[in-house]
Amino acid sequence: MSAKPNRRSISLKLAAIWDVGLKMNLHRAAIAFPLIPTAIALAARLHGLSDKPLWLDEIITQRRANLPISNLIENSLYNKQFPTYFIFVRAFDAPIINEWTLRLPSAIFSVIAVLLVTLIATEIQSRRAGVIAGVLMALSPFEVQLGQEARSYSLVSCFVFLALWGLVRIAKQLSSEVSFSRPPNRQLVSWAAYTIGTIGAINVLLVAAPWLLASNLAMAAIIRRSRSKQRKLTRNWMIAQAIILLTWLPGLVAMYLVADQDPLRGFHWLPLITLKYLWAVISDVYLFRPSDIITFEPLPTPFFGFGAAVVALALLGAWRLRANPMLLSVIGIAVIAMPITITVVSIVHAMLVPRYLIWSAGPFFVLAGVGTAALPRKFFPLAAMAIAVGGMLNLAPYYRYETKPRWDLAAAYLASNVQPGDSIFTNDDMAHYVLGAYGDRYHLDRKGLNTVFNTSDVTSRYAQEGQVWIVYGRTGQGSVDSEETFVKNWSVLGAPVSKKRFGQHVVVLHFDKNSKTDLKKTGANNILDP
């Protein structure tokens, strides 16, 4: 008689072990799914992190981060930027340029942003949606490029996505008829994520301010549909907004007191909005086309139709979310808020630039993840494989393209060939600034480095010294004299001894009336003669 209870006891124990094992596997899967795109993002951003040289904006970061802290804060505010990011980068940087270390914080923030996008899509739809959204974000050439740039845009998007994750959780808890008062810890985490994320974003860059407006619009839609919970929800929202404004206003006041009073100063380099330029921006941000950071020109990709497929999936995702108006309102407003804001501002002054749209790309990929997860289950593995392969194919060319001017090669070349007493003239102050920064790495003597605005000053010095170096190059966006016009202006000095090109954007002319000998070639494999 004891055998039956024993067998029953064994069966119950085995069933309990199975249940525990199943729960553990589900728990591990819940942890593992978000880590898949996060690991891909980390590999994509650390690969070639120091291969591309710093461009003007990154040199500004490097120089500002090395200022005394009081000067750093004042310089940031004067240029209408909060010092938050630069204070953080200060711990990673050194006086001499080190691209890998300087860009590491941005790479880390970008990886965290991928994780948050994965969690947002998972919260909205499912783990499958989360993985697809995260993989798209991880492999986007636009996201990788900004994740490998020593500027604050990846930090801003990281904070915005933290806030968006909290907002999505609030909307989901309400739409799923979960009691608003339970569980308190879950509600607290959601509100804290929204509040901290919003505070962080708007205290890094003013370009994040539209998120504050977008989140209020989204919350208004949530409150309107929450019915019996409106009073408590409104109270919580007012508390969050009060905290946000109290932490933001002091910085705004300080910026108003310190900054240049012209609100559009520094934005005159932005190109006019044309259909061609608009298409270039859309291709860069949403269609997986890498671009030249100076000219905004889209670069060739092997899988051109991939971006169109992602757009189709995002539209499908939006269509599937129509059954949940709260979630659709939150994620939809997050996608369109920044493009609409820039369009409205551009009526008065052009403001459209790809990097200003960085935090609208993540919600767009969330919709694409939701759309992919909505496909029949039997098609999902094939769709996921196609997305991973297509994303990698379109990202791969980014690493070999020259997307930033090769001032590093020009500085190395000049440091190896310029003799004591020679003069170096750049085409503008910014070229002087960037060349000088890279010159410190290669021990280029700054004493001979000058900016020239006309040929007469150089002509007299050339007559006395007999040897000058003329440097033409683009350091950032904006209009400059063409290379042909610049070189033609120097025909008054005769024929140059040499003309060396460093990538697409930098040219060095050497004039020496006493010597016709060949110069040493530093980095000869990378320097292209025209």
N, C-alpha and C positions, 0 to 999 in steps of 0.2 A: 504493500500500500504506500510505502514511502517513495517508490520509484516515480510515480506520477507527479507528486509535488516537486520532486527534484527536477524532472524534465521541464515542468512548467516554470520552475524557478530559473532554470538555465535559459529557457526561451525568453522570459521576461528580461533577464540580464543582457542577453544578446540584443534584444530589441532596444533596451536602454542604451547600450553601447553604440548601436547603429544610429539612434537619434542624436546622441552626443557627437558622433563622428560626422553626421550630416550637418549638424549645426556648426561644427568647427570648419567643415569644408565651405559652407556658405559664408561664414565669417571671413575665412581666408580669401574666398573669391571676392567678397565685398571690398577687401583691402587691395587685392591684386589688380582688379580691373582699373582703378584710377592710376595705378603705378605703371601700367603699360604705356599709355601716352606720355606720362611724366618721364619715364626712362628714355623714350624716343626723343623727347624735347631736350633733355639734358645732353644726349649724344649729339644732336643736331646743332646745339648752340656752343658746345665746347669744341667741336670740330672746326679747325681753322679760325679760332677766336682771335688770334693775333696775326693772321695772314694778311689782312687788309690794313693799310695805314690809317692813322687818324685823319679825319678831315676837319674843317674849320671849327664846327660846333664841338667836336670832341677835344680839340686843342683848347678851346675855351674852358671846357670842363676840367681838363688837366691843369691848366694855369690857375683857375679859380680855386680848385681844391687845395692848392699849395699856398694860398694866401693865408696870412694870419686870420684867425676866426672872425674878428670884428670887421676886417676888410672883406672877407668872404661874404658875410651877411650883407654889408652895405652894397657890394658889387652886384650881388644877386637881386636885391630889391630895386636897385637903380635900373636894372635891365628887365624889370617886371617879372621876376622869377623868385619863388620862395627858396630859401637856402637849404631846405630839408635834404634834398638829394645830394647836394654838394658837400654838406657836412658828413653825410654817410660815406660818400666816396672818398673823402679825405683820409679815412682809416685804411684805404686800400692803395692809395696812390703814392708816388714818389716824384721828386723834382725832375728827374730824367724820365722821358717817355717809356712806359712799359705797357704796350697795348693789351696784353693778356690780363694783367692785374687790374688795369683801369676799367676794362669791360666786364670783368667777372661779376660785379654786383648786378649789372643789367641782365646778364645771362641767368643768374639765379632768380631774379624777379620774374623774368620771362618764363622760366620753368614752373614757378609757383602759379603764374597766371594760367598756364596750360592745365595744371592740376585743378584749379578753381573752375575753369570752363568745363572740365570733365565732371566735376561734382555738380555743377549747375544743370547740365544736361541729364545727369543721372537723377537728380531731384525732380526734374520736370517730367521725364519719361521713363527711362530704364538704364541699366548698366550698359546695354548695347548702344543706346544713344550717347551715353557719356563717353564711351571708348571712341566712337566715330568722331564726335565733336573734338575730343582731345587730340586725336591723331591729326585731324585737319589743322588744328591750331599748332600742333608741334611741327608739322611739315610745311606750313605756309612760308614761302620765301620772304614775304613782308614781315612776318612775325620773327623769323630767324634773323633777318637783317637788323631789326630794331633791338632784338635780344643780344646782338653782337655790337651794339653801339653804346658808347659811354655818354648817354643822355638819359633823361628821367622818364621817357615815355613808357618803358616797360614797367617802371615802378608805379606810374599813374594807372596803367591798365590793371596791374595786380591789385591795387586798392579798389578800383571800380568793380572788379569781378568779385572781390570779397563782399562789397556792399550789395552787389546784384545777387550773390548767393544767399545772403540774409533775406533780401526782399522776396526772392523766389520761395524760400522756405515759409515766410509769413503768408504769402499768397496761397501756397499749397495747403498749409494747415487750415486756412479758412475755407478754401474751396472743397476740401475733403471732409468738411463737417466735423473736424476735430474740435473739441471744446477749447475755447480760447483761453481758458484759465488752466488747462492741463495739456501736457506736463509743463510746469513752470520752467524747468531747466532748458527744454527745447525752445520755448519762446524766448527766453533770455539770450540764448546763443544766437538766435536769428536777429534779434534787435541789436545785440552787441556787434554782430558782424556788419550789419548795415551801417550803424553809427560810426564804428571805427574805420571801416572802409571809406566812407564818404569823407570823414575828417582827414584821413590820410591823403586821399586823392586831391581834394581842393586846396590842401596845404603843400602841395608839391608844384603844381602848375595851374595857372588860370584857365588853361584850355580844358581842365576838368570841370569847370563851373557848370557847363550844360548838364553834367550828370546830376547835379543837385536839382535842377529844374525837371529833368527827365524822371528822376525818382519820385518827386512830388506829384507829377502827373500820373505816374503809375500807381502811386498810393491812393490818389484821389479815385482812380478807377476801382481799386480794391475796396476802399471804404464804401463807395456807392453800392457795391454788390454784397457787402457784408451784413447788411440788414440789422439783426438784433445785436451785433457786436460793434456797431459803429461808434458808440460812445467810448468804450474802452480802447478801441483801436485808435480813435482820434486823439485820445489823451496820450497814449504811448507815442504816437507820431509827433505830437507837439513837444513832448519832452525830448525826443531825439533831435528834432530841429533846433530846439533851444541850445542843446549841448553843442551841436554842429556849428551854429552861428557864433556862439561864445568863444569857440576855439579858432574860428576863421577870421573874425572881424579884427582882432589885434594885428594880424599879419597884413590885412588889407590896408589898415590905417597906416602902418609903418611903410608899406609900399607906396601909398599915396604921398607920404611926406618925403620919401627918398627918391622915388623914380622920376625919370624924365616925364614932364607933364604932357608931352605929346603921346596920346594913347596908341597911335599907330606907328610911332617911331620904331624902326627895326623890322617893319613888315613890308617895306617898299620893294624888297627883293622878290616878293611873291608874283608869279606869272599871272597874266590875265586869263580868265576862264574862257576857253574855247572848247568846241566839241572834241577836238583832238586831245587837248590836255585833260578834259574830263574823262575821256576814255582811258587815258594813261593812268589816272588816279584810281579809277574803278578796277582796272586790270591789276594794278599793284596790290591794292588792299584786299580785293575779294576774289580775283580770278587766277591767283597763283602765278603771276608774272613778275619775276624779279626786275628791278629797274636801277638805272644809274642814279645815284643819290644827288648828283649835281644837276643833271639835265632833266630828270624825271622820265627819261625815255624808257619804255618797256623793252626788255631784252628777250631774245628768242627763247622759246621753251619747246621741248620735244613733244609735249602732249597738250596742244593748244585747247582742245575741247574739254579738258578736265575742269576748268573753271566754270564752263557752262553747265556741266553735270552737277557741280556743287550748288550752283544757283537753283537748278531744278529741284534738288533735294531740299534746299532751304524753303522753297515755295511749298513743297509738299509738307514739310514740317509745320509751316504756318497754317496750312489748310487743316492738318490733323489736330492742331491745338485749338481750333475754333470751338471745339466742344468744352474747352475750359477758358472762358473769356478772361479770368483773372491772370492766369499764367501767360496767355497770349498778349495781354496788355503790357505786362511787365517786360517780357523779352522783346516784344515788338517795338516798344518805345525805346528800349536800350539800343536796338539796331538803328533806328532812324533819327534819334535825337541829335547826334553830332552832325550828320550830313545836312539835316534841315537847318540847324543853327548856323553852320558855315555858309550855306546858301543864302540865308537871310542877311547875314553880315556882309557877304560879298556883293550885295546890292549897293552898299556904300563903299566898301573897300575889299579888294580880292583877299581872301583868307584861306583858299582851298589848297591844302598840301597833304600828301598821304599820311604822314605821321600824326597829324591832328585827328585822324579817324581811327587810331589804333584800338581804342576801347569799343568801337562799334563792330569790329571784326569778330571778336569773341562771341557775342550773342548771335551773330550771323552763322557762325559755325555750330552753335547750339541748335539752331533751327535745322541746319543740314543734318546734324546727328539725329534729331527727332524724325526727320523725313526718312533717313536710312533705316532707322529702327521700325518705321511703319511699313516697310516692305514685307512681303510674305517671308516667313521664317526660313523657308528653304532657299530663298535667294540671298539671305543676309550674309552668309560666309563669302559668297562670290562678290557681293557688293563691297564688303569690308576689305577683301583682298585687292579689288580694283582701286579703292580709295587709297590704300597704303602704297600700292605700286605707283599709281598716278601721282600722288603727292611726292614720293621720292624722286620720280623722274623729273618733275618740274622744279624740285629744290636743287638737285645735283648741279645744274649749270651755275647756280648762284656762287658757288665756292670758287669757280675758276674765272668768273667774269671780273673785270675791273669796274667795281662800282664806286670807288673812291680814288681821288687823284693821287698819283705816286710821288708825293713830296718827299717821302723817305728816300727814294732812289736819287732824286735830284740833290738832296742835301748830302748824301754820301758821295756822290760824284763831285760836287763842288768842294767838299772838305778834302778830297784826295788830290784835287788839281789846282785849286786856287793858291797862288803864291802870296807871301807877305807883301803888302802894298797894293795888291789888286783890289778893284772895286766891284761889288756885286749890286746890280740894280734890279728891283722887282717892279712889276707893272702896277701894283697897288699896295695899300697898307696891309690888307689881309694876307696877301702873298708873303709880304715881309714877316708878318706875325707867325704864319705857319712854318715858313722856311727857317726862321730863327729858332722855333721850338724844336724842330727836327735837327737843326744844326747843333744844338746842345748835345744831342746823342753822339754825333759824329765829330765833335770838336771843331765845328766851323767857326772861324773867327768872326764875331759879330761886328767888329770895328769897321769892316769893309762892306757891311750890309746896309743898303739904302733903298729908299723908294723913289721912283722917278716919275714925274708927270709930264715932262717935256724933254726934248733931245738936247737942248742947248747946254744944260748943266753938264750932261755927260760928255758932250763934244769937247768942252774945254778941259775936262779932266782926262779924257782920252788923249788929247794933244800933249798933256804933261806926263802922264804915266805910261801911255802906250798900250795898256791892257785892261779891259773891262769885261765883265760878264753880265749879260742881260737875261733876266729870267721872266718868262711869261707863264702864267698858270691860273687855273680856276681853283678857288678854295672852297666855295660854297655856291648856293643858288643865286640867281640874279643875273642881270645883263652886264656884260663886259665887252670891250672892244674885241673884235675877232682876232684870231692869231695872225691871219694874213695882214690885217691892218697894222697890228703891232709890229710885226717883222718888217713891213715896208717902211715904217717910220725910221727904222735904224739903218736904212740904206745909206744915210749920210755918213756913216762910219766906214763905208766900203763893204767889201765882202767879209763875212765872218770866217775865222779859222775853222770853226766847227759849229754844227747845229745838232744838238742832241735832244731826242724826244724821250720822255719818260711816261709811257702810257699814252692815254688820249688827251690829257689836259695840261701837261707841263712840258715846256720847251726851254732849253738853255742855249743862248748864243754866246760864242766866245770871240771877242775882237782883240787881236794882238798884231800890231803893225810891225813888230820886230821878230816874230817867230811864226814859222809855218810847220812846226813839228807836231806830231800826233800827241794827243793827250792820253794819259792813263785812263782806262775804262773800268770804273768801279761797277761791279754788278753787271758785267757785260752781257750776261745771258738775259737780263731783264730790260736792258736799255735798247730801244729800237731807233736806229737811224732812219730818217725819212727817205 
